[in-house]
Amino acid sequence: MDESSAVFHLLNRDKKSVTADLRDAGEVARIRDFIMAEVDVVLQNMRAGVLDRLGLGADALTAAKPDLVYCSLRAFGARGPLAERPGYDALMQAYGGIMSVTGHPGTEPARAGVSIIDCGSGMWSAIGILAALARRAETGRGGIVDTSLFETAISWMSLHLAQFAVSGTVPGPQGSGSLGIAPYQAYGCADGQLMIAAPNDRMFARLAEALGAPEWIDDARFATGPARAENKAALNAAMGAVLAGGDRAHWRARLDDAGVPSAPVQDAGEVAADPQTEALGILQEVPGMTLALAALPITFDGDRPRPGSPAPALGAHRGRIFGDEGAG
């Protein structure tokens, strides 16, 4: 199985697939009839105006079916000068400012290695839909939910935007660290990178003892949080020289004993093989396949929902949904 089919199954397992020709008025009418008779929630992410022209837009459907919850997931939002433009995850990481604070100072802008805008927008859509359904349970009325890729990017940038609003200073990339906090980043060890978080004086004192450098505690450059942030380069150089002398497991054990949080920077293979990953049972095989995929990051009464079926072939459930003879 190639990577593209793995992604297809990751995103489409446990779904039903129906195809429809939206240029066919009969097909459009069939979709509308199905929504009127069977559907509680419509979620759409087509170009602005397309479904309105077909009579399948939010205003038309919620007017005809007042208890319907209709969610539109757009690129730039429901209004404004860019409302009708398309968008993608990478474009929104750029336009929404995320790429300006991701990566290392002095290097080219970096995109987050996962599709945080796509995934986040899906989450906001689900949250909005659930809120609308909860309101419907009380009032009997549905409603229209709007969210967008750009709005998700803005929400992820909220801390940086607040910092800019207060200081007027444009935040930049901090590598693996965080602005104004030290030590709070990844450091090179003999066999890889170890993320260390000692953001207050008490933890820093424990860290200094664990690294065999108690003199740092009384060093004026490192004595307080603001001093450590101001002298971050000197602190990082001192810590890096010590940490390079041992592997991650050695330092992690020392830091665990001292009560200082740390975590190795793991790749996908290490995460998949990690005992904590196994204990949670979050990688689950899809029925009928030997492919283990990440399951929902939620349990209910201690049980994690398991995938019930692999991704369907395109249009596989048209017969079941629309009653077409000869269709799946």
HELIX and SHEET records of a PDB file:
HELIX    1   1 GLU A    3  ASN A   12  1                                  10    
HELIX    2   2 ALA A   25  GLU A   38  1                                  14    
HELIX    3   3 VAL A   50  ARG A   53  1                                   4    
HELIX    4   4 ALA A   58  ALA A   64  1                                   7    
HELIX    5   5 ASP A   89  TYR A   95  1                                   7    
HELIX    6   6 ILE A   98  SER A  100  5                                   3    
HELIX    7   7 ILE A  116  THR A  139  1                                  24    
HELIX    8   8 LEU A  149  TRP A  156  1                                   8    
HELIX    9   9 SER A  158  SER A  167  1                                  10    
HELIX   10  10 ASP A  201  ALA A  210  1                                  10    
HELIX   11  11 PRO A  214  ASP A  218  5                                   5    
HELIX   12  12 GLY A  225  GLU A  230  1                                   6    
HELIX   13  13 LYS A  232  LEU A  243  1                                  12    
HELIX   14  14 ARG A  248  ALA A  258  1                                  11    
HELIX   15  15 ALA A  268  ALA A  273  1                                   6    
HELIX   16  16 PRO A  275  LEU A  280  1                                   6    
HELIX   17  17 ARG A  318  PHE A  322  1                                   5    
SHEET    1   A 3 VAL A  41  GLN A  44  0                                        
SHEET    2   A 3 VAL A  69  ARG A  74  1                                        
SHEET    3   A 3 GLY A 143  SER A 148  1                                        
SHEET    1   B 3 TYR A 184  CYS A 189  0                                        
SHEET    2   B 3 GLY A 192  ALA A 197 -1                                        
SHEET    3   B 3 SER A 262  PRO A 264 -1                                        
SHEET    1   C 2 LEU A 283  GLU A 285  0                                        
SHEET    2   C 2 ALA A 292  ALA A 294 -1                                        
END                                                                             
